[in-house]
Amino acid sequence: MEFANQTSGPSSGPKLLSISILHRHGSRGPGESELGPWKADAPVRSQWGDNERENLSSTGHKQCLNLGEWFHKYTCQRGLGEAKEKVFFRSSKSGRAKESAQDFIHGFNLERTNRIDETPVPYENKENADNYFRPWKVLPGFSDTLKSRMANDQLWADKATENKELLETVFTKAGAAGVLTKLTKALWSTTYLHCIKECETFWPVSEGSRLVLTNLLSREEWDAVTNLACWVWEERFVRSGFTVSMGGKLVHEILSRSMDPLYEVNIFSGHDYTILAVLSLMGLIPRIDGPANFSCYVLFELWDSVPPEHVSGPSRKLADLSTVVPGGDGRILRVIFNSFPFDHSDNDEKLTVQDRNEKVLGEFTIPEMERIMNKAREDFHLFQTLEDHHAVEDEKDVHVLDDATNTPKRTVNA
């Protein structure tokens, strides 16, 4: 496995005190919400078996297994997490995230003699894990605001009109012209196009080709679709007005545990939206210039002083970090994102972690981290405990579009 993020070991230079990873689940079949624009007999939909939809594929399992094995070697090279008591592990409670988490920990344990428990640590005081990993499920204000914007915001209407020709072309060619009755619905649905293509791209060749949608559009059209999907995600996360409530609980936990000397390695298994929410709150993605692909990950490295330069370069001038905010103790948190850790051309054979795709998003002094944590706490009062929370256990997607109103609605898929 490659190690693009070469840093000083524990015996010389700056010392790495802790490292946390937040990763997305592995590749899967598309969900009902994503397939919604297509009729039952449409090839884009009918190519998927009932047991393939929403479920992890063999490739998805192997992605997370390999990522866990890679992460163990990464931490070993840096002398962290050798004692199992120094490793902390949490997971979203959704089925595919829990399975991915188990695969990750299994890979992490493969070469360990002191194996860690493959069961994630539960939250205390009956708190719902969705408050951390899927807050969009438990905060109705988020969905309500999006509904209003979809129906009334001129920004959405202007963006859809500006791309009218493209939207008409791609959805007609894709066999989903029904969404064109409302252009803003088509604009929203570009995320569905991208997600299905991603599912097709990473579907294991050993289980048969799933490239119907991919082959219907040209490369240039796909590039344009992805750009529009990224715009939609920006509106849903970066510019949603809900960055604190969407990312606050998990950001606070990650940063708190990063600075807790009790643990050297922290593992969090979630979703692409989990990652977008965390990075949005931390101000690390002012715009989304690419999707958060299957098994993508974010590393949070806490150093005792200015860290050695990452292969992708610093996000600031490292020499200036100690003077950015007065009052710091010298420790620096470096945040690294790999949005594309697996080359789909390897498919279900090699699946080597491509850490050369890592990019430093930001470095923070301790006062800056504390300021983020204070901000993250602002909406804690909005969340309920499990005793008070009555959401369905594994709701697949809260952002399915209602045909009549062109707005997101809540749906539950068995």
Secondary structure as GFF3:
##gff-version 3
##sequence-region A 1 414
A	DSSP	beta_strand	16	24	.	.	.	ID=ss1
A	DSSP	alpha_helix	32	35	.	.	.	ID=ss2
A	DSSP	alpha_helix	43	46	.	.	.	ID=ss3
A	DSSP	alpha_helix	58	77	.	.	.	ID=ss4
A	DSSP	three_ten_helix	84	86	.	.	.	ID=ss5
A	DSSP	beta_strand	87	91	.	.	.	ID=ss6
A	DSSP	alpha_helix	95	109	.	.	.	ID=ss7
A	DSSP	alpha_helix	130	133	.	.	.	ID=ss8
A	DSSP	alpha_helix	135	138	.	.	.	ID=ss9
A	DSSP	alpha_helix	140	152	.	.	.	ID=ss10
A	DSSP	alpha_helix	154	162	.	.	.	ID=ss11
A	DSSP	alpha_helix	164	173	.	.	.	ID=ss12
A	DSSP	three_ten_helix	177	181	.	.	.	ID=ss13
A	DSSP	alpha_helix	183	201	.	.	.	ID=ss14
A	DSSP	three_ten_helix	205	207	.	.	.	ID=ss15
A	DSSP	three_ten_helix	214	216	.	.	.	ID=ss16
A	DSSP	alpha_helix	219	233	.	.	.	ID=ss17
A	DSSP	pi_helix	234	238	.	.	.	ID=ss18
A	DSSP	alpha_helix	243	258	.	.	.	ID=ss19
A	DSSP	beta_strand	265	270	.	.	.	ID=ss20
A	DSSP	alpha_helix	272	281	.	.	.	ID=ss21
A	DSSP	beta_strand	297	303	.	.	.	ID=ss22
A	DSSP	three_ten_helix	318	323	.	.	.	ID=ss23
A	DSSP	beta_strand	332	338	.	.	.	ID=ss24
A	DSSP	three_ten_helix	344	346	.	.	.	ID=ss25
A	DSSP	three_ten_helix	355	357	.	.	.	ID=ss26
A	DSSP	beta_strand	359	365	.	.	.	ID=ss27
A	DSSP	alpha_helix	366	376	.	.	.	ID=ss28
A	DSSP	three_ten_helix	377	382	.	.	.	ID=ss29
A	DSSP	beta_strand	397	402	.	.	.	ID=ss30
A	DSSP	beta_strand	407	411	.	.	.	ID=ss31
###
